[in-house]
Structures are given as C-alpha cells and as structure tokens.
Amino acid sequence: MALLEIKELSASVSGKRILDGVSLTVSRGQVHAIMGPNGSGKTSLANVLMGSPKYVVEGGSVRFLSEDLLALSTDQRARKGIFLAFQNPVEISGLSFVSFLKRSAEARGAKRFGVSEFRSLLEKQFNALSLPREFASRDVNHGFSGGEKKRSEAAQLAVLNPKLAVLDEIDSGLDVDTLKTTAREIRRWQKKSKAGLLVMTHYQRLLKYLPADFVHVMRAGKIVESGGPALARRIDREGYGQAQATSLRTVESGDSGGNYASLLKQKKRGLGEVSISLKS
C-alpha cells in the first residue's frame, strides 16, 4: 500500500495557480527529492500537503495511507504522522523547546513522559546534531541562527518519529560540516523508521549524504522530469535548463505518478538509471 498518493493536484494562492496537475506516489521507506528553481512550486507543494489555509486546492486528490488527506485539518494530518520541516522556521516566544516538543510527542500518541526523561531524550538528539544542550530550555527557535533552526527541525523529526516527513530546504543555511551531520542523522532515523521522505532542495549536495531513490524536477507548478540520482548530478552540472516545462502525463495506464513507477520497474529489471522527460 502506498504511503502517499498525489493525483493531478492543482492549487492556487491569492488567485494565482501555483500547482498544476502534480502526481506523485511515495511508498514506505522511499526517499523522493524534488528539485527546481525558485518559484517552481516546491514549497507550495509542502504547504498544501500540510494543510496551510493560505492555499486553495482547485483539483486532484491526495491520499495518505488510503485516507483522504485533503479532508483533514493541519493538526489531524500531524497526528496521523505527517511532519513538515519548514524552509523558514519561526520563533515562538514564551514557549520552551522542551515543553513544545514534549506536548507534541504526546499528542502524536507517544507515551506520557516525565520532564527529566523527555529532556534526556531531547538532549541526546541535540548532541547528535551538535546543538548546545541548553537550547532545549530556550524558547522555540528564539535567538537561533538559521543553521541552528534547521538542526532543531531535524531534532523534532527524530523525536516525533512521523510516517512521512516533508523537508523543505533543510539544507538551507548549513555549512558543509553541519550539512553532513544533519543529513546523516536524518538518514539514520529514516532507515531505522522506514518512513517516507519528501525532500525539497535546490542542490545535489544534500543528496550526497541523504541519498534519494527518485529525483523529480518541478517547473511552473509541474513535475517535468523524473529519474534516479543521476538526474540530480546532471542538474548540478547543467542547471535546470534541460528540464522541459511540460505537463505531467501518466506513463503507464492506471499508475499514479506513473513516471517513477515505470522507473522502479526498470530498476528492478536491472536496466540501470534512466530519467523520463514528461511530454504533454
């Protein structure tokens, strides 16, 4: 059973179409990277999946574990096991990080934690991500640098242990060493949990340490090309000019997100890496 099924999803914000027929399927344990230039729709897709009221869904469907995701509120989606790491995490004054995350974990159905027990759990994640332990007592993201905010998102991910994590430019603002540490910790968690990952990024560098099973290129609110890791390396060399801004079509009749379903079948047949440019 697919973890996430997106079919012909279209959405707008302030009357402007920003997603235009996106189809994608993510199975348990898979890592999908969505790459694309600024304004291509990556962040919009992440926000629509999480239920931001800023966006209006105009068509298509999204199912999470066979349930209609679009019928759920944002908090219901989070309780079901979807996590979004924000591109620009906000500061929340007056709410300590440890209190915020403890209550979030318990709302997700985790056991009731004692304060000291939970603090130890959180500090373990902070240590793994090279975050100062005292940050756990500070207000959420208050006074954190951009890189510290991204690492705190990774700590939240590990503690909340979702079924599907959407990472919106988790690599933004990280230096090379911190990028390696953060990506490898996320990868360690993902391999252990068998969660699905949907990773939005501009750059192939993140995928060196957080390898993707499938890479998709977005332009103008569409997925215009899909492939394996070689596609990300090609984009790193050549830029996004090779990805044609064309509309998504189903490669195999009856397959949701048939572009990479076809790739998966070819991979299983031992045909190596291929990419598919999606013609209208």
Helices and strands as residue ranges (DSSP letters): E 4-13, E 16-26, E 31-35, H 42-50, E 56-64, E 67-68, G 69-71, H 74-80, E 82-85, E 92-96, H 97-107, H 115-128, G 133-137, E 139-140, H 146-160, E 164-168, H 176-193, E 196-201, H 205-209, E 214-219, E 222-227, H 229-238, G 240-242, H 258-268, E 275-277
